[in-house]
Amino acid sequence: MRKKIVVIFLILIITNLPYLFALLMQGEDLIFGGFLLNPIDGYSYLAKMQIGRMGEWTFKLLYSPPGGNGAFIFLFYIALGHISRITGLSPILVFHCGRLIASILLLIALYRLCSWAIQDRAVAFRAWLLASLGSGLGWMAFPIVGLTSDLWVAEAYPWLSMFSSPHFTLALAITCWVIPLIGTRVTVKQVILLGVLGLLEAGLMPFAVVTLGVVAGATVIWKFMVTKEIFWRAILAFFIPALVYLGYQYIAIINDPMLAEWNRQNITDAPPWWDFIIAFSPALVLALVMVVKNSETGGRDENKVFVLWIILGAIIVYIPFALQRRFMFGYYIPTALMAMMLLSKYKGYRRLSFLLILSSTLTNIVLLALFTFGILNHNEKYYFTHEEGEFLACIHLASVEDDVIAAPEALGLLIPAFSGRHVMLGHPMESVNSTDIQEKIQTYYNGETTISVLENACSCEIDFVVIPANALGLIGEGISADDYVCKSSEYFLFDIKQ
């Protein structure tokens, strides 16, 4: 127990120290935005939290003009926003506290899963280390092919999930807790708990429900073929509430014009097959060998769920579907467990397992080195200026909840996250019709079009416009340089309702 607590403590330090370092390196003129891995999506999580800070529960796209009725989705981040509002803590602090708590829950649930799957405690401990800290061979491939999935697809790996966001991490924790109950007889208390967890999983990560459903369904079918019994209670308890909520989400999204358009352009393709192999190796290669051995010998019943996850998980990732990459959710977990199971069958497995863990953590070490380099150089993806922070605060004070702001894309990314206001452009997925609007905004800043053209492009009324200082002389149509609401060295904010 003491060794496990020490490991959990060390992992929490590793996944949080870079953020503390980035905070300490802010300097006099810079503010750390709070995100290192994929800041674009990170800011979108803060924007969702802003909805809760405004006292609401209905999700609407802040990266697009107001429209439709919204839906009760992304409730996790909206709830974090309510916590921020009630406690008075900053949204980014609440976000990282949520990430820290979710990381602890994942590490506990993952250890429980490893102990259930592997009888030998020493082997289970090593499997836990590999699953918690491991990744692929992206460190080796990076100089040749650039970023492979193990360097950025956070939902596929426990370590990347713990480093990046609480909703991926918590969804993985739920998955790890549920798997041992699949195909077993459960008590009434467990049935109730499974129902609650099913709802949470659907709200946190809808595609986790699909992935787990495919694996769980196949496991129950296999058990029926072997025992002629159907262990249905756990499956129904978890998946009925989850599917009801997923059904609501689907209906709400397709019946809301803004959310339907967002869903249409929200495409996450699967990586190339060679990327997939690199991103999960060397553990994947060993796991596939273990899958073959398990099929030949029968193996332990507990192993079947991981065998099915490895096989079916890879298949559904490459089913033609707009969001197929999401099915990589948690794929490293069965890969790591099966790889360690294989090594445990050979003499000298301690040395082999050490080499596997070492080689599988190098990508994360390289990633931490890249973050450190970016922090030391004050990468603009990680930081914005104090002037920009004051400008964002001015936008919040000068506007009201449903106002629409036309702004350059870089600033448009920050406005919903830090002021809670709608923008026309700012996020590649959540800004509806972003390509056309980006073109129209640029032509406006070039003095080649008017506000009315922008309003036609977004089918909305624009309330404020942010004009870069170097474009101020090109803008006409009632914009006077003396009538700004607030300014910085780079931007001017104008209220065009007046």
HELIX and SHEET records of a PDB file:
HELIX    1   1 ARG A    2  LEU A   24  1                                  23    
HELIX    2   2 PRO A   39  ARG A   53  1                                  15    
HELIX    3   3 LEU A   75  THR A   87  1                                  13    
HELIX    4   4 PRO A   91  ALA A  117  1                                  27    
HELIX    5   5 ARG A  121  LEU A  133  1                                  13    
HELIX    6   6 GLY A  138  VAL A  145  1                                   8    
HELIX    7   7 SER A  149  LEU A  151  5                                   3    
HELIX    8   8 ALA A  154  ALA A  156  5                                   3    
HELIX    9   9 PRO A  158  SER A  164  1                                   7    
HELIX   10  10 PRO A  166  VAL A  178  1                                  13    
HELIX   11  11 ILE A  179  LEU A  181  5                                   3    
HELIX   12  12 VAL A  188  LEU A  204  1                                  17    
HELIX   13  13 PRO A  206  THR A  227  1                                  22    
HELIX   14  14 ARG A  233  ILE A  254  1                                  22    
HELIX   15  15 PRO A  257  GLN A  265  1                                   9    
HELIX   16  16 TRP A  273  PHE A  280  1                                   8    
HELIX   17  17 ALA A  283  THR A  297  1                                  15    
HELIX   18  18 ASP A  301  VAL A  317  1                                  17    
HELIX   19  19 GLN A  324  MET A  328  5                                   5    
HELIX   20  20 TYR A  332  LEU A  343  1                                  12    
HELIX   21  21 TYR A  349  LEU A  376  1                                  28    
HELIX   22  22 HIS A  386  ALA A  398  1                                  13    
HELIX   23  23 GLU A  409  SER A  419  1                                  11    
HELIX   24  24 SER A  434  TYR A  445  1                                  12    
HELIX   25  25 ILE A  451  CYS A  458  1                                   8    
HELIX   26  26 ALA A  469  LEU A  474  5                                   6    
SHEET    1   A 2 LEU A  30  PHE A  32  0                                        
SHEET    2   A 2 TYR A 383  THR A 385 -1                                        
SHEET    1   B 5 HIS A 422  VAL A 423  0                                        
SHEET    2   B 5 VAL A 404  ALA A 406  1                                        
SHEET    3   B 5 PHE A 464  PRO A 468  1                                        
SHEET    4   B 5 TYR A 491  ASP A 495 -1                                        
SHEET    5   B 5 CYS A 486  LYS A 487 -1                                        
END                                                                             
